[in-house]
Each structure stands twice: as structure tokens, then as C-alpha cells.
Amino acid sequence: MASGGKAGSFLRAAALVLAVLASSAPVARSWSKEGHMMTCQIAQDLLEPDAAHAVRNLLPEEVGGDLSALCVWPDQVRHCYKYSWTGPLHFIDTPDKACSFDYSRDCHGPDGAKDMCVAGAIANFTSQLLHYKHGTADRKYNLTEALLFLSHFMGDVHQPMHVGFTSDQGGNSIDLRWFKHKSNLHHVWDREIIQTALAEFYDKDMDTFRKQLEHNLTKGTWSDDVSSWGDCEDLLSCPTKYATESINLACKWAYNGVHEGETLSDDYFGSRLPIVSRRIVQGGVRLAMFLNRIFGHHSRDVAAPF
């Protein structure tokens, strides 16, 4: 188990990296800060006691057990030389117009290295975290980092444009306007829809937005769907299912009808906000399911760590 001292050292190193990068980091391909934080908060609220204890034990003491406080960490360190190898792990590039994800075809890095995509990353860091329960003593893996990467990438794989077309880099090169300001299609799904919803409906209060999402999860729109969201026979292969969902949504809702240079506004916002909201919540439900099975009594059906 990770010691408080180790986690504290990790946080100090992370804080230094964030301070250096905060003002100069390039645009990242990822849910906005708010999207990742809400996914992690929803997940943490659904943790069973064993998983909640493990998560708290792995987190640095300075964050007070709040997983969401460090859910954006992987987006910051990807621009640091030490972690530059993690860049390809945030997304998947698929063949243009194919509207499908094939793991063997699509999950690779720019140099062709296998498993270097967000689906492969989720499987990898899940396998690492299984060492926590098995009591591995050699500290082969940094389990605090593994927890943060898994939590972040579970959010990324649920952002539809993180499983986009190769030629436009998941919509990053499709320039357009969001209401009155310049943006691009990827950024619309990463941030613009969330930010507009916060401003229009929630007085820019993320907690109010999250509580509405959780209400829809337990008593509202999605209450009948929640149990199926957690269906997963094999933790290491389920990320392929989530990525497939994302590329299907990207084709149907993100790319469909959008042309470079046009202005997206009320119609696009109103029809796509339910998709973004649902994916944030699905990411939280599934992250909780992963952590409960990794750290709890459900791990009998999880492959032994390698």
C-alpha cells in the first residue's frame, strides 16, 4: 500500500510541474477540467467501503481524500518530458468515415507501438492497480499515478471526439465558431458545451450541475439505465466497448452536419448537451465499477495482475 510520505512527495512533484506548465501548456485533447472533475466526483460517491479506503490511501494527504482534485493531472504532465510518452494515451484515431473502432487496427501510437491508445491505457493501469490488492511489495508500479491515469482516461474514453477521425485529429482541425467566438469541433465537445451549460443553467456552479446529473442518475432520466452501464465481464476488454460507443456518438452527433467555418449555436448546443451529460455520468459510473472490482471483493473475476 502506498505510504503517506510517498504520496506527499508525488503531490509536491505534481504541484511543481503544474506551476511550470499552467501558463504555457498547449491545447490538450481532453474533457475540460469540469468534465473530468464531475466524472471523478460521481465515481467517488459510488465507491464501496473497500474501494473508498484504497483510493484515500493512494491519494496524497494534502487533497483530503478528494480524487477529483487530481483528475486533471494527466493532462498537465503529458507536456512534461518525463511523461511525454503518455500523449497518445488520451485518444484514439480511427479511419475517416469508418465510424468504428477496431482495437488491433486503431490502438497504437504514432510509431506503431501497440496498445498506445486510451483503451489500451485503461487496461494497462487497471492491471497495475490490481497489485494493490495482491500485496505486491516490490513497488514495480507507482499506484498513485496508476489511479490518476485510470480515473482520467476513463473520462477521456467517454468523450466522443476522443475516438474521432485521423485526418482531422478528432475534430481539432475543424475550425468553426461557437456562438460568437472562435473554436474547433473537438474543443466544442471538450469544453464549450459544458461551459455554456454552466453559464446558462447553473450560475457557473459546477456542484449544482453535478448534483443535477446525479439526480438524473438515481431518480430521473437515466435511473433505468444505470445497471446496464456497469455491465462488464472482463475489465481489460470493456474499454473497447466504451470506445466503440464514443466513435458511434461522434459520427451521429458530433461530426454529422458540421462544416468547417460555420457557426454552431443554440440548436447544436441544445441537442448535444444531453449526450455530453450522459457521457460524463457514464464515465463516473464505470470508473466506480472498475475501482470497486479492483479494490473490493469482486476481483475474483478479474484476471491476475501481470
Salt bridges, closest charged atoms under 4 A:
GLU34 OE1 - ARG191 NH1 3.77
ASP45 OD2 - ARG210 NH1 3.66
GLU48 OE1 - HIS298 NE2 2.93
ASP50 OD2 - HIS297 NE2 3.10
GLU62 OE2 - ARG12 NH1 3.92
ASP75 OD1 - ARG78 NH1 3.88
ASP75 OD1 - HIS90 ND1 3.39
ASP75 OD1 - HIS152 NE2 3.23
ASP93 OD1 - ARG29 NH2 3.23
ASP106 OD1 - ARG105 NE 2.68
ASP156 OD1 - HIS36 NE2 3.09
ASP156 OD2 - HIS90 ND1 3.08
ASP156 OD2 - HIS152 NE2 3.24
ASP156 OD1 - HIS162 ND1 3.96
ASP190 OD1 - HIS162 NE2 3.45
ASP190 OD2 - HIS186 NE2 2.98
GLU192 OE2 - HIS181 NE2 2.98
ASP207 OD1 - ARG210 NH2 3.51
GLU214 OE1 - ARG210 NH1 3.10
ASP225 OD2 - ARG278 NH1 3.71
GLU245 OE1 - ARG279 NH1 2.69
GLU245 OE1 - ARG286 NH1 2.75
ASP301 OD2 - ARG293 NH2 3.23
